[in-house]
Amino acid sequence: MELWAEIAERIAPSGPVALTHRELAILLAITLVTILVGPLWRALRLAVTLVHELGHAVVGILAGRRFSGFVLRMDASGHAITHGPSRGFGRAVTTWAGYPAPAIVGAVAVVLSLHGWAAPVLAIAELILLGSLIRIRSFLTAVVMIAVIAGVGTLWWFADERWQAIAVLLIGVVLLLGAWRHLGAVVRDRSAGSDPGVLASLTPLPRWVWTGTFVLACGGATWWAIDSLVDAMPPIF
């Protein structure tokens, strides 16, 4: 009973987090460095791809499809395998979900961290990641998953409330910026196997329309996150 009580205590949300302008500037500088510095980005983009593939998986399950596995590759590409009708709404929405997923998850992480919900976010993320372990289909995927699970679990169990909030906020901003970098890559990808190419083959709409919906989704998520960050900061004067 003591263990369950401790788990419940660690899942409980805390109070809202107020950031100083200096703290926000440092956080944004760190995220820009991680996104713009090549070696750091090559490591972190696998985490963005992980969220991309789990976005396919989660939406596929919600759409009534069966999720059987996923892989991550060294070039930061990936593939989630779902089973169901080869055409129709379920297949289309599952295919669409990948590129907006990091931006949406990132925005949710930013907003909830600022409102004191970092601990529940970390706990839910840990459960989703642990539940996805049985769907791993490559060694690299296993390495990335174990590293992410260890990092999220450490933050949830050992970090105090403020450090949890700062970490979740940092993760959220990295996912948002990473989503835009991934989106830039898919705009340049003209292959039929890309998500916009697949969506164009599944529907009457051309690929540029689907790419436009990715931009709108990422833009809406980014605006929501920025608006929340501005509200959380004290007045300059």
C-alpha positions in Angstrom: 0.0 0.0 0.0 2.9 2.4 0.7 4.2 1.9 -2.8 0.9 2.7 -4.4 0.5 5.7 -2.1 3.9 7.0 -3.2 3.1 6.4 -6.9 -0.2 8.3 -6.5 1.7 11.1 -4.8 4.3 11.2 -7.7 1.5 11.3 -10.3 -0.4 14.2 -8.7 -0.1 17.6 -10.4 1.6 20.5 -8.7 1.0 24.2 -8.9 1.5 26.3 -12.0 5.1 27.1 -12.9 6.2 30.7 -13.4 9.2 31.2 -15.6 11.5 34.2 -15.5 12.6 35.8 -18.7 16.2 34.6 -18.1 15.0 31.0 -17.6 12.9 31.1 -20.7 15.9 32.6 -22.7 18.2 29.8 -21.5 15.6 27.1 -22.3 15.1 28.4 -25.8 18.9 28.7 -26.3 19.3 25.1 -25.3 16.6 23.9 -27.7 18.0 25.9 -30.6 21.5 24.4 -30.0 20.1 20.9 -29.9 18.2 21.4 -33.1 20.9 23.3 -35.1 24.0 21.5 -34.0 24.4 18.5 -36.3 25.6 15.8 -33.9 23.0 16.7 -31.2 20.3 16.8 -33.8 21.2 13.5 -35.3 20.7 11.9 -31.9 17.6 13.8 -30.9 15.8 13.4 -34.3 15.4 9.7 -33.5 13.2 10.8 -30.5 11.2 13.0 -32.8 10.8 10.1 -35.2 9.7 7.9 -32.3 6.9 10.3 -31.5 6.0 10.4 -35.3 5.7 6.6 -35.5 3.8 6.3 -32.2 1.5 9.0 -33.6 0.7 6.7 -36.5 0.2 3.8 -34.0 -2.0 5.6 -31.5 -4.3 7.2 -34.1 -4.4 3.9 -36.0 -5.6 2.1 -32.8 -8.2 4.8 -32.2 -9.4 4.4 -35.8 -9.9 0.7 -35.3 -6.7 -0.6 -36.9 -4.4 -3.1 -35.3 -0.9 -1.9 -34.4 1.7 -4.7 -34.8 5.1 -3.1 -34.7 7.4 -0.2 -35.6 11.0 0.4 -36.5 13.5 3.4 -36.3 16.4 3.6 -38.7 19.8 5.4 -38.4 18.8 7.9 -41.1 16.0 9.0 -38.7 13.3 7.5 -40.9 10.9 5.0 -39.4 7.9 2.8 -40.1 4.8 1.9 -38.1 2.8 -1.2 -39.1 -0.9 -1.2 -38.7 -3.4 -3.7 -40.1 -6.9 -3.0 -41.4 -8.6 -1.9 -44.6 -6.2 -0.7 -47.2 -8.3 2.3 -48.0 -10.8 4.5 -46.2 -10.9 6.9 -43.4 -9.0 4.8 -40.9 -6.1 4.3 -43.2 -6.0 8.0 -44.3 -6.1 9.4 -40.7 -3.5 6.9 -39.5 -1.2 8.0 -42.4 -1.8 11.7 -41.7 -1.1 11.5 -38.0 2.7 11.1 -38.2 4.0 14.5 -39.1 1.7 16.6 -36.8 2.3 14.2 -33.9 5.6 15.7 -32.6 4.2 19.2 -32.8 0.9 18.4 -31.0 2.6 16.3 -28.3 5.2 19.0 -27.9 2.6 21.7 -27.5 0.7 19.6 -25.0 3.9 19.1 -23.0 4.6 22.8 -23.0 1.1 23.8 -21.9 0.7 21.1 -19.2 4.2 21.7 -17.8 3.4 25.3 -17.2 0.2 24.4 -15.4 1.9 22.0 -13.0 1.0 18.8 -14.8 4.6 17.7 -15.6 4.4 14.6 -13.3 1.2 13.2 -14.9 2.7 13.8 -18.4 5.8 11.9 -17.5 3.9 9.0 -16.0 1.5 8.7 -19.0 4.5 8.9 -21.4 6.2 6.1 -19.4 3.2 3.9 -19.6 2.8 4.4 -23.4 6.5 3.7 -23.9 6.5 0.6 -21.8 3.3 -0.6 -23.6 5.1 -0.1 -26.9 8.1 -2.2 -26.0 6.4 -5.4 -27.3 6.0 -3.8 -30.7 9.7 -3.1 -31.3 11.0 -4.7 -34.5 14.7 -3.7 -34.6 17.8 -3.5 -32.4 18.2 0.3 -32.9 14.5 0.8 -32.0 15.1 -1.2 -28.8 18.2 1.0 -27.9 16.3 4.2 -28.5 13.2 3.0 -26.5 15.2 1.8 -23.6 17.2 5.1 -23.4 14.0 7.2 -23.6 12.2 5.0 -21.0 15.1 5.3 -18.7 15.3 9.1 -19.1 11.5 9.6 -18.6 11.4 7.3 -15.7 14.3 9.0 -14.0 12.7 12.4 -14.4 9.4 11.2 -13.1 10.6 9.3 -10.0 13.7 11.3 -8.9 13.3 14.9 -10.1 11.5 17.5 -8.0 8.5 19.3 -9.3 10.2 22.3 -10.8 12.9 20.3 -12.5 10.2 18.0 -13.9 8.3 21.1 -15.3 11.5 22.5 -16.8 12.4 19.2 -18.4 9.0 18.6 -19.8 8.9 22.1 -21.2 12.3 21.6 -22.8 11.2 18.3 -24.3 8.0 20.0 -25.6 9.9 22.8 -27.3 12.4 20.3 -28.8 9.6 18.3 -30.3 7.9 21.4 -31.7 11.1 22.6 -33.4 11.9 19.0 -34.5 8.5 18.7 -36.1 9.2 21.7 -38.3 12.6 20.2 -39.3 10.9 16.9 -40.2 8.2 18.9 -42.1 10.9 20.7 -44.1 12.3 17.3 -45.1 9.0 15.9 -46.3 8.3 19.0 -48.4 11.5 18.2 -50.3 10.6 14.5 -50.6 8.7 13.9 -53.8 8.5 10.1 -53.5 5.2 8.2 -53.7 6.1 6.4 -50.5 6.2 9.6 -48.3 3.1 10.3 -46.2 1.8 13.0 -48.4 2.4 10.8 -51.4 0.5 7.9 -49.8 -2.4 10.2 -48.8 -2.6 11.5 -52.4 -3.0 7.9 -53.6 -5.6 7.2 -51.0 -7.8 10.3 -51.6 -8.7 12.7 -54.4 -6.6 15.5 -52.9 -3.1 16.2 -54.2 0.0 15.9 -52.0 0.4 19.6 -51.6 -2.9 19.9 -49.9 -1.9 17.2 -47.4 1.4 18.9 -46.8 -0.6 22.1 -46.2 -2.6 20.4 -43.5 0.6 19.3 -41.8 1.7 23.0 -41.8 -1.6 24.1 -40.4 -1.5 21.5 -37.6 2.1 22.3 -36.7 1.4 26.0 -36.9 -1.7 25.7 -34.6 0.3 23.7 -32.1 3.2 26.2 -32.1 0.9 29.2 -31.7 -0.8 27.4 -28.7 2.6 26.7 -27.1 3.9 30.3 -27.7 0.7 31.8 -26.3 1.0 29.7 -23.1 4.7 30.6 -22.7 3.9 34.3 -23.0 1.1 34.0 -20.4 3.4 32.2 -18.0 6.1 34.9 -18.1 6.0 37.9 -15.7 5.6 41.4 -17.2 8.8 42.9 -18.6 8.0 46.3 -16.9 
